[in-house]
Amino acid sequence: MREVNVTRAMGAAMRRIHVGNALSAFGLGFTVPYLYVYVAQVRGLGAMTAGLVLAVFAVAALVVLPFAGRAIVRRGPLPVLIAALVTAALGALSLGLAGSSTAVLLSAAALGAGQAVMQPALATMIVDCSTSDTRSRAFATQFFLQNLGLGVGGLIGGHLVDTTRASSFTLLFSIEAAMFLLLAVVMATVRTPHAPHIGDAPAGSAKGSWKQLLGNRAMVQLSVLGFVLFFACYGQFESGLSAYGVEAAGISTSALGSALAANTLMIVVAQFAVLRFVERRRRSRVIAVVGLIWAVAWVVAGYAGLGHGSKEMATAAFVSTYALFGLGEAMLSPTVAPLVADLAPEGMAGQYNSAFALVKQLALAVGPAVGGPMGASLHAPYIVAFLLFSLGITFLALRLGRQLTAVQDRPWAVARSRVVARGGASAEPVVAEA
């Protein structure tokens, strides 16, 4: 009876977490596509200030994430999440009212820091409310709702925004701030089942935990793999790949928008279709397959810009490239994040989630800086380089598989064998020491 009550509590908490994820993504969708236009044109602060705002987001994340993991381990994910949401709400609201460069940059720093800390805090709450056997589906649902929220928010925001009226942007940022605060209220009602965390750890334990993390060969290899994943995919969407499409393939801005929409549509449509395939396969091999899919995507992109087909064929190929990336993303969402959680020793999920989020931010900062200039001018080398990066993902994933235990690489098989061993009894969560 107690196990049934715990399961119900975990399910109720997970539903609130997913609602919160959708709300935050919906709020972000209102402003993210229009941030550059708002700063550069509506506020009249120029392209340089707008570029600095985007850089501040990345820098703020890199500054706060090393401390976020420590705070999550010591205090638990919920207080850290609420603090991050309040910070992000203040940043969004002040950004909508800011009229000077200094105010815009300070507001962007607060918004970026809050957004960055939300990710590992929410991921840790998902870990606390799931078992190894249900974790893949939980993270797949999170990714699905995030993309759906971003898409719907961007669509509604596009109808509300008016570049001739600064007040319309103030409304968008106010809605974003309201979504963050609403999420804070929803999260405050979450009662997660007790998950062990180091609440009374001595002062030096944070350094020890980082040393322990760096001594985990599987986690280090996954971090290297994660860097390449985010560098070669997400770091190229709005920089190198879009620049390549415009300059090499002659893609129009409307076609570029269609490509981004195809990416989101593929994720929304394919997410649960591929989940059945993914959650019954080795995680390392799923990631390796994603590398091959993305290699095909880069070959198709190469045809779009370097082939000699018609403009219609080039546009179709370019849109297909983004759709193939979306298919790979749908396969990664129930694979990588649960693997990070299962690599973490008991009570250290927050530290590991924050470390992986830090790797992601580094890749997203370096990716556009490298890919942007290459995609705009070095068309053939750009395609070849990122084709090789994608094949590198496959190599790194297969290599990582040799470092993983059966629980980490095939949690479904272990859970099933435990059920059989107990004569069909419900399996207890399996915690793997990395």
MARTORTI-947241 format. One record per residue (C-alpha): residue in three letters; z negated, x, y. Coordinates in pm, whole numbers, plus 50000, padded with zeros to 5 digits. Each point is the difference from the previous one (the first is absolute). Layout:
residues N
type->ALA&z->Z&x->X&y->Y .
...
end
This chain:
residues 434
type->MET&z->50000&x->50000&y->50000 .
type->ARG&z->49916&x->50284&y->50235 .
type->GLU&z->50341&x->50161&y->49933 .
type->VAL&z->50171&x->49669&y->50083 .
type->ASN&z->49811&x->49975&y->50330 .
type->VAL&z->50089&x->50360&y->50087 .
type->THR&z->50368&x->49931&y->49921 .
type->ARG&z->49998&x->49690&y->50221 .
type->ALA&z->49834&x->50194&y->50281 .
type->MET&z->50261&x->50274&y->49972 .
type->GLY&z->50280&x->49742&y->50007 .
type->ALA&z->49859&x->49823&y->50307 .
type->ALA&z->49955&x->50330&y->50182 .
type->MET&z->50352&x->50110&y->49910 .
type->ARG&z->50150&x->49679&y->50138 .
type->ARG&z->49829&x->50058&y->50335 .
type->ILE&z->50117&x->50361&y->50004 .
type->HIS&z->50360&x->49891&y->49940 .
type->VAL&z->49977&x->49738&y->50276 .
type->GLY&z->49868&x->50271&y->50230 .
type->ASN&z->50286&x->50235&y->49907 .
type->ALA&z->50255&x->49731&y->50082 .
type->LEU&z->49833&x->49927&y->50336 .
type->SER&z->49994&x->50366&y->50107 .
type->ALA&z->50365&x->50052&y->49897 .
type->PHE&z->50098&x->49681&y->50184 .
type->GLY&z->49834&x->50131&y->50317 .
type->LEU&z->50166&x->50342&y->49967 .
type->GLY&z->50338&x->49836&y->49954 .
type->PHE&z->49972&x->49847&y->50347 .
type->THR&z->49992&x->50336&y->50179 .
type->VAL&z->50127&x->50289&y->49785 .
type->PRO&z->50375&x->49934&y->50045 .
type->TYR&z->49966&x->49965&y->50377 .
type->LEU&z->49755&x->50277&y->50088 .
type->TYR&z->50262&x->50247&y->50124 .
type->VAL&z->50177&x->49741&y->50215 .
type->TYR&z->49669&x->49880&y->50143 .
type->VAL&z->49882&x->50345&y->50112 .
type->ALA&z->50334&x->50148&y->50108 .
type->GLN&z->50165&x->49701&y->50167 .
type->VAL&z->49762&x->49712&y->50061 .
type->ARG&z->49722&x->50218&y->50141 .
type->GLY&z->50256&x->50244&y->50142 .
type->LEU&z->49822&x->50309&y->49866 .
type->GLY&z->50313&x->50165&y->49858 .
type->ALA&z->50118&x->50123&y->49662 .
type->MET&z->49771&x->50304&y->50000 .
type->THR&z->49683&x->49792&y->50033 .
type->ALA&z->50128&x->49760&y->49733 .
type->GLY&z->50059&x->50295&y->49768 .
type->LEU&z->49651&x->50132&y->50072 .
type->VAL&z->49853&x->49660&y->49911 .
type->LEU&z->50161&x->50018&y->49656 .
type->ALA&z->49871&x->50357&y->49961 .
type->VAL&z->49648&x->49893&y->50105 .
type->PHE&z->49992&x->49747&y->49716 .
type->ALA&z->50058&x->50281&y->49749 .
type->VAL&z->49758&x->50244&y->50167 .
type->ALA&z->49722&x->49741&y->50022 .
type->ALA&z->50039&x->49927&y->49628 .
type->LEU&z->49988&x->50370&y->49912 .
type->VAL&z->49682&x->50043&y->50204 .
type->VAL&z->49800&x->49707&y->49860 .
type->LEU&z->50106&x->49991&y->49634 .
type->PRO&z->49802&x->50308&y->49888 .
type->PHE&z->49683&x->49829&y->50127 .
type->ALA&z->50093&x->49653&y->49871 .
type->GLY&z->49958&x->50098&y->49636 .
type->ARG&z->49655&x->50142&y->50065 .
type->ALA&z->49895&x->49682&y->50182 .
type->ILE&z->50133&x->49774&y->49723 .
type->VAL&z->49812&x->50197&y->49735 .
type->ARG&z->49674&x->49995&y->50196 .
type->ARG&z->50009&x->49652&y->50154 .
type->GLY&z->50236&x->49807&y->49778 .
type->PRO&z->50350&x->49876&y->50092 .
type->LEU&z->49904&x->49673&y->50174 .
type->PRO&z->49809&x->50139&y->50304 .
type->VAL&z->50268&x->50265&y->50048 .
type->LEU&z->50275&x->49737&y->49981 .
type->ILE&z->49834&x->49772&y->50256 .
type->ALA&z->49949&x->50291&y->50240 .
type->ALA&z->50367&x->50096&y->49957 .
type->LEU&z->50113&x->49641&y->50063 .
type->VAL&z->49797&x->49967&y->50319 .
type->THR&z->50136&x->50336&y->50122 .
type->ALA&z->50358&x->49896&y->49921 .
type->ALA&z->49952&x->49662&y->50172 .
type->LEU&z->49873&x->50169&y->50317 .
type->GLY&z->50290&x->50245&y->49987 .
type->ALA&z->50259&x->49723&y->49956 .
type->LEU&z->49856&x->49786&y->50280 .
type->SER&z->49976&x->50291&y->50244 .
type->LEU&z->50352&x->50113&y->49909 .
type->GLY&z->50132&x->49657&y->50097 .
type->LEU&z->49830&x->50032&y->50340 .
type->ALA&z->50060&x->50371&y->50065 .
type->GLY&z->50223&x->50092&y->50291 .
type->SER&z->49962&x->50379&y->50024 .
type->SER&z->50088&x->50282&y->49762 .
type->THR&z->49636&x->50100&y->49954 .
type->ALA&z->49890&x->49646&y->49917 .
type->VAL&z->50290&x->49953&y->49759 .
type->LEU&z->49927&x->50326&y->49815 .
type->LEU&z->49625&x->49932&y->49973 .
type->SER&z->50067&x->49648&y->49875 .
type->ALA&z->50251&x->50130&y->49745 .
type->ALA&z->49743&x->50253&y->49878 .
type->ALA&z->49743&x->49724&y->49939 .
type->LEU&z->50256&x->49777&y->49829 .
type->GLY&z->50133&x->50284&y->49785 .
type->ALA&z->49653&x->50116&y->49895 .
type->GLY&z->49897&x->49647&y->49905 .
type->GLN&z->50317&x->49936&y->49801 .
type->ALA&z->49966&x->50330&y->49815 .
type->VAL&z->49643&x->49934&y->49886 .
type->MET&z->50084&x->49645&y->49886 .
type->GLN&z->50222&x->50132&y->49721 .
type->PRO&z->49747&x->50197&y->49791 .
type->ALA&z->49723&x->49749&y->50075 .
type->LEU&z->50207&x->49705&y->49873 .
type->ALA&z->50123&x->50205&y->49704 .
type->THR&z->49641&x->50084&y->49904 .
type->MET&z->49902&x->49633&y->50020 .
type->ILE&z->50288&x->49917&y->49765 .
type->VAL&z->49875&x->50268&y->49761 .
type->ASP&z->49649&x->49853&y->50013 .
type->CYS&z->50132&x->49651&y->49918 .
type->SER&z->50231&x->50098&y->49714 .
type->THR&z->49998&x->50173&y->49664 .
type->SER&z->50244&x->50258&y->49870 .
type->ASP&z->50192&x->49725&y->49822 .
type->THR&z->50032&x->49771&y->50306 .
type->ARG&z->50038&x->50265&y->50270 .
type->SER&z->50378&x->50033&y->49985 .
type->ARG&z->50050&x->49628&y->50062 .
type->ALA&z->49746&x->50006&y->50283 .
type->PHE&z->50177&x->50280&y->50185 .
type->ALA&z->50341&x->49843&y->49934 .
type->THR&z->49874&x->49677&y->50160 .
type->GLN&z->49867&x->50198&y->50297 .
type->PHE&z->50336&x->50170&y->50054 .
type->PHE&z->50189&x->49671&y->49964 .
type->LEU&z->49781&x->49825&y->50258 .
type->GLN&z->50021&x->50295&y->50239 .
type->ASN&z->50380&x->49994&y->50001 .
type->LEU&z->50012&x->49622&y->50020 .
type->GLY&z->49754&x->50003&y->50291 .
type->LEU&z->50191&x->50273&y->50183 .
type->GLY&z->50329&x->49816&y->49954 .
type->VAL&z->49870&x->49662&y->50114 .
type->GLY&z->49809&x->50153&y->50291 .
type->GLY&z->50305&x->50195&y->50115 .
type->LEU&z->50219&x->49690&y->49976 .
type->ILE&z->49762&x->49784&y->50206 .
type->GLY&z->49932&x->50282&y->50245 .
type->GLY&z->50372&x->50043&y->50060 .
type->HIS&z->50022&x->49639&y->50117 .
type->LEU&z->49697&x->50031&y->50229 .
type->VAL&z->50086&x->50329&y->50168 .
type->ASP&z->50192&x->50021&y->50327 .
type->THR&z->50075&x->50345&y->50142 .
type->THR&z->50008&x->49858&y->50354 .
type->ARG&z->49639&x->49876&y->49978 .
type->ALA&z->49714&x->50239&y->49930 .
type->SER&z->49779&x->49698&y->49937 .
type->SER&z->50194&x->49919&y->49681 .
type->PHE&z->49904&x->50342&y->49860 .
type->THR&z->49641&x->49948&y->50110 .
type->LEU&z->50008&x->49683&y->49791 .
type->LEU&z->50128&x->50192&y->49697 .
type->PHE&z->49728&x->50265&y->50024 .
type->SER&z->49738&x->49729&y->50053 .
type->ILE&z->50115&x->49826&y->49681 .
type->GLU&z->49979&x->50333&y->49817 .
type->ALA&z->49645&x->50054&y->50128 .
type->ALA&z->49906&x->49646&y->49897 .
type->MET&z->50132&x->50064&y->49647 .
type->PHE&z->49784&x->50313&y->49971 .
type->LEU&z->49691&x->49810&y->50114 .
type->LEU&z->50078&x->49711&y->49767 .
type->LEU&z->50034&x->50250&y->49717 .
type->ALA&z->49659&x->50144&y->50093 .
type->VAL&z->49849&x->49651&y->49974 .
type->VAL&z->50167&x->49938&y->49661 .
type->MET&z->49890&x->50338&y->49866 .
type->ALA&z->49641&x->49942&y->50115 .
type->THR&z->49987&x->49711&y->49750 .
type->VAL&z->50106&x->50220&y->49708 .
type->ARG&z->49727&x->50071&y->49748 .
type->THR&z->50133&x->50275&y->49780 .
type->PRO&z->49837&x->50063&y->49665 .
type->HIS&z->49768&x->50299&y->50010 .
type->ALA&z->50202&x->50318&y->49975 .
type->PRO&z->49817&x->50332&y->49983 .
type->HIS&z->50035&x->50213&y->50310 .
type->ILE&z->49809&x->50297&y->50131 .
type->GLY&z->49781&x->49831&y->50255 .
type->ASP&z->49717&x->50250&y->49996 .
type->ALA&z->50204&x->50312&y->49964 .
type->PRO&z->49872&x->50314&y->50171 .
type->ALA&z->50167&x->50126&y->50314 .
type->GLY&z->50203&x->50264&y->49821 .
type->SER&z->50148&x->49764&y->49745 .
type->ALA&z->50307&x->49921&y->50208 .
type->LYS&z->50113&x->50360&y->49988 .
type->GLY&z->49923&x->50002&y->49631 .
type->SER&z->50210&x->49691&y->49945 .
type->TRP&z->50301&x->50160&y->50172 .
type->LYS&z->49951&x->50311&y->49785 .
type->GLN&z->49979&x->49779&y->49693 .
type->LEU&z->50317&x->49816&y->50101 .
type->LEU&z->50193&x->50323&y->50054 .
type->GLY&z->49878&x->50119&y->49660 .
type->ASN&z->50154&x->49695&y->49834 .
type->ARG&z->50340&x->50132&y->49890 .
type->ALA&z->50140&x->49655&y->49929 .
type->MET&z->49903&x->49873&y->50346 .
type->VAL&z->50146&x->50307&y->50169 .
type->GLN&z->50326&x->49953&y->49810 .
type->LEU&z->50005&x->49629&y->50087 .
type->SER&z->49944&x->50087&y->50367 .
type->VAL&z->50298&x->50240&y->49995 .
type->LEU&z->50207&x->49732&y->49829 .
type->GLY&z->49880&x->49741&y->50254 .
type->PHE&z->50103&x->50224&y->50289 .
type->VAL&z->50354&x->50030&y->49861 .
type->LEU&z->50014&x->49622&y->49934 .
type->PHE&z->49907&x->49906&y->50355 .
type->PHE&z->50200&x->50284&y->50156 .
type->ALA&z->50320&x->49914&y->49814 .
type->CYS&z->49980&x->49623&y->50040 .
type->TYR&z->49771&x->49846&y->50261 .
type->GLY&z->50033&x->50301&y->50230 .
type->GLN&z->50378&x->49943&y->50019 .
type->PHE&z->50031&x->49625&y->50048 .
type->GLU&z->49982&x->49986&y->50378 .
type->SER&z->50103&x->50358&y->50075 .
type->GLY&z->50234&x->50209&y->49787 .
type->LEU&z->50159&x->49727&y->49791 .
type->SER&z->50060&x->49767&y->50294 .
type->ALA&z->50137&x->50290&y->50209 .
type->TYR&z->50229&x->50096&y->49710 .
type->GLY&z->50119&x->49642&y->49967 .
type->VAL&z->50090&x->49972&y->50368 .
type->GLU&z->50153&x->50346&y->50043 .
type->ALA&z->50167&x->50064&y->49664 .
type->ALA&z->50073&x->49653&y->49867 .
type->GLY&z->50057&x->49824&y->50334 .
type->ILE&z->49747&x->49730&y->49914 .
type->SER&z->49934&x->49749&y->50278 .
type->THR&z->49648&x->49918&y->50115 .
type->SER&z->50031&x->49651&y->49849 .
type->ALA&z->50100&x->50152&y->49665 .
type->LEU&z->49702&x->50235&y->50024 .
type->GLY&z->49779&x->49696&y->50047 .
type->SER&z->50163&x->49843&y->49694 .
type->ALA&z->49925&x->50313&y->49798 .
type->LEU&z->49631&x->49988&y->50095 .
type->ALA&z->49996&x->49629&y->49913 .
type->ALA&z->50160&x->50078&y->49662 .
type->ASN&z->49723&x->50250&y->49932 .
type->THR&z->49728&x->49742&y->50072 .
type->LEU&z->50183&x->49726&y->49810 .
type->MET&z->50036&x->50221&y->49693 .
type->ILE&z->49626&x->50072&y->50002 .
type->VAL&z->49907&x->49633&y->50039 .
type->VAL&z->50243&x->49885&y->49729 .
type->ALA&z->49955&x->50284&y->49751 .
type->GLN&z->49629&x->50076&y->50029 .
type->PHE&z->49870&x->49772&y->49725 .
type->ALA&z->50323&x->50017&y->49801 .
type->VAL&z->49957&x->50376&y->49950 .
type->LEU&z->49622&x->49974&y->49958 .
type->ARG&z->50027&x->49895&y->49633 .
type->PHE&z->50217&x->50303&y->49935 .
type->VAL&z->49782&x->50240&y->50198 .
type->GLU&z->49653&x->49903&y->49882 .
type->ARG&z->50091&x->50062&y->49635 .
type->ARG&z->50152&x->50344&y->50052 .
type->ARG&z->49855&x->50345&y->50060 .
type->ARG&z->49929&x->50033&y->50371 .
type->SER&z->50143&x->50352&y->50016 .
type->ARG&z->50328&x->49886&y->49844 .
type->VAL&z->50027&x->49702&y->50236 .
type->ILE&z->49975&x->50240&y->50295 .
type->ALA&z->50260&x->50224&y->49834 .
type->VAL&z->50239&x->49702&y->49973 .
type->VAL&z->49945&x->49925&y->50369 .
type->GLY&z->50117&x->50354&y->50079 .
type->LEU&z->50323&x->49932&y->49809 .
type->ILE&z->50051&x->49664&y->50176 .
type->TRP&z->49957&x->50166&y->50337 .
type->ALA&z->50241&x->50278&y->49899 .
type->VAL&z->50260&x->49727&y->49938 .
type->ALA&z->49910&x->49852&y->50341 .
type->TRP&z->50077&x->50331&y->50170 .
type->VAL&z->50331&x->50027&y->49814 .
type->VAL&z->50091&x->49651&y->50125 .
type->ALA&z->49895&x->50103&y->50352 .
type->GLY&z->50223&x->50305&y->49965 .
type->TYR&z->50295&x->49774&y->49922 .
type->ALA&z->49920&x->49784&y->50303 .
type->GLY&z->50018&x->50291&y->50244 .
type->LEU&z->50215&x->50261&y->49829 .
type->GLY&z->50242&x->49785&y->49800 .
type->HIS&z->50330&x->49874&y->50127 .
type->GLY&z->49958&x->49631&y->49934 .
type->SER&z->50028&x->49718&y->50250 .
type->LYS&z->49730&x->49920&y->50252 .
type->GLU&z->49905&x->49694&y->49797 .
type->MET&z->49954&x->50212&y->49686 .
type->ALA&z->49796&x->50255&y->50193 .
type->THR&z->49775&x->49726&y->50138 .
type->ALA&z->49955&x->49845&y->49654 .
type->ALA&z->49912&x->50341&y->49854 .
type->PHE&z->49751&x->50070&y->50277 .
type->VAL&z->49829&x->49663&y->49953 .
type->SER&z->49991&x->50066&y->49625 .
type->THR&z->49825&x->50331&y->50066 .
type->TYR&z->49710&x->49825&y->50169 .
type->ALA&z->49987&x->49739&y->49722 .
type->LEU&z->49977&x->50275&y->49736 .
type->PHE&z->49716&x->50159&y->50193 .
type->GLY&z->49828&x->49661&y->49999 .
type->LEU&z->50032&x->49977&y->49621 .
type->GLY&z->49833&x->50339&y->49967 .
type->GLU&z->49723&x->49896&y->50238 .
type->ALA&z->49933&x->49686&y->49793 .
type->MET&z->49957&x->50222&y->49694 .
type->LEU&z->49769&x->50243&y->50178 .
type->SER&z->49757&x->49748&y->50149 .
type->PRO&z->49835&x->49907&y->49666 .
type->THR&z->50012&x->50362&y->49884 .
type->VAL&z->49894&x->50261&y->50256 .
type->ALA&z->49702&x->49833&y->50170 .
type->PRO&z->49833&x->49898&y->49669 .
type->LEU&z->50057&x->50353&y->49872 .
type->VAL&z->49816&x->50145&y->50300 .
type->ALA&z->49710&x->49766&y->49924 .
type->ASP&z->49991&x->50091&y->49631 .
type->LEU&z->50004&x->50373&y->50080 .
type->ALA&z->49690&x->49962&y->50218 .
type->PRO&z->49660&x->50071&y->49841 .
type->GLU&z->49750&x->49716&y->50015 .
type->GLY&z->49907&x->49913&y->50359 .
type->MET&z->50267&x->50224&y->50156 .
type->ALA&z->50290&x->49753&y->50033 .
type->GLY&z->49961&x->49989&y->50379 .
type->GLN&z->50030&x->50379&y->50027 .
type->TYR&z->50308&x->50011&y->49778 .
type->ASN&z->50167&x->49706&y->50177 .
type->SER&z->49941&x->50164&y->50338 .
type->ALA&z->50136&x->50334&y->49879 .
type->PHE&z->50316&x->49833&y->49870 .
type->ALA&z->50038&x->49804&y->50323 .
type->LEU&z->49974&x->50333&y->50186 .
type->VAL&z->50282&x->50142&y->49786 .
type->LYS&z->50207&x->49690&y->50079 .
type->GLN&z->49947&x->50042&y->50375 .
type->LEU&z->50096&x->50367&y->49984 .
type->ALA&z->50324&x->49907&y->49822 .
type->LEU&z->50074&x->49724&y->50250 .
type->ALA&z->49945&x->50246&y->50286 .
type->VAL&z->50218&x->50277&y->49852 .
type->GLY&z->50271&x->49776&y->49853 .
type->PRO&z->50149&x->49870&y->50326 .
type->ALA&z->49974&x->50343&y->50165 .
type->VAL&z->50208&x->50158&y->49722 .
type->GLY&z->50223&x->49710&y->49902 .
type->GLY&z->50086&x->49872&y->50348 .
type->PRO&z->50198&x->50303&y->50123 .
type->MET&z->50157&x->50057&y->49656 .
type->GLY&z->50109&x->49639&y->49962 .
type->ALA&z->50153&x->49997&y->50346 .
type->SER&z->50205&x->50319&y->49976 .
type->LEU&z->49987&x->50170&y->49656 .
type->HIS&z->50131&x->49711&y->49796 .
type->ALA&z->50095&x->50162&y->49669 .
type->PRO&z->49699&x->50238&y->49988 .
type->TYR&z->49774&x->49705&y->50079 .
type->ILE&z->50124&x->49798&y->49701 .
type->VAL&z->49991&x->50297&y->49763 .
type->ALA&z->49649&x->50103&y->50110 .
type->PHE&z->49849&x->49656&y->49949 .
type->LEU&z->50188&x->49946&y->49676 .
type->LEU&z->49826&x->50316&y->49876 .
type->PHE&z->49665&x->49873&y->50132 .
type->SER&z->50047&x->49682&y->49797 .
type->LEU&z->50075&x->50198&y->49685 .
type->GLY&z->49693&x->50207&y->50084 .
type->ILE&z->49795&x->49678&y->49987 .
type->THR&z->50112&x->49952&y->49639 .
type->PHE&z->49909&x->50358&y->49910 .
type->LEU&z->49658&x->49983&y->50169 .
type->ALA&z->49921&x->49665&y->49838 .
type->LEU&z->50074&x->50125&y->49650 .
type->ARG&z->49793&x->50309&y->50069 .
type->LEU&z->49712&x->49785&y->50126 .
type->GLY&z->50014&x->49796&y->49679 .
type->ARG&z->49886&x->50306&y->49803 .
type->GLN&z->49680&x->50014&y->50210 .
type->LEU&z->49903&x->49634&y->49955 .
type->THR&z->49773&x->49857&y->49735 .
type->ALA&z->50099&x->49696&y->49797 .
type->VAL&z->49779&x->49778&y->50219 .
type->GLN&z->50165&x->50126&y->50318 .
type->ASP&z->50362&x->49989&y->49883 .
type->ARG&z->49984&x->49698&y->49764 .
type->PRO&z->49699&x->49783&y->50095 .
type->TRP&z->50160&x->49692&y->49843 .
type->ALA&z->50020&x->50168&y->49658 .
type->VAL&z->49638&x->50114&y->50014 .
type->ALA&z->49882&x->49654&y->50107 .
type->ARG&z->50198&x->49837&y->49718 .
type->SER&z->49863&x->50241&y->49740 .
type->ARG&z->49645&x->49925&y->50117 .
type->VAL&z->50064&x->49625&y->49965 .
type->VAL&z->50131&x->50049&y->49646 .
type->ALA&z->49705&x->50224&y->49913 .
type->ARG&z->49758&x->49730&y->50116 .
type->GLY&z->50179&x->49726&y->49809 .
type->GLY&z->50149&x->49842&y->50312 .
type->ALA&z->49698&x->50028&y->50227 .
type->SER&z->50056&x->50051&y->50371 .
type->ALA&z->50028&x->50368&y->50076 .
type->GLU&z->49765&x->50170&y->50240 .
type->PRO&z->50154&x->50195&y->50286 .
type->VAL&z->50080&x->50356&y->49898 .
type->VAL&z->49908&x->50266&y->50255 .
type->ALA&z->50176&x->50328&y->49953 .
type->GLU&z->49850&x->50321&y->50121 .
type->ALA&z->50273&x->50211&y->50155 .
end
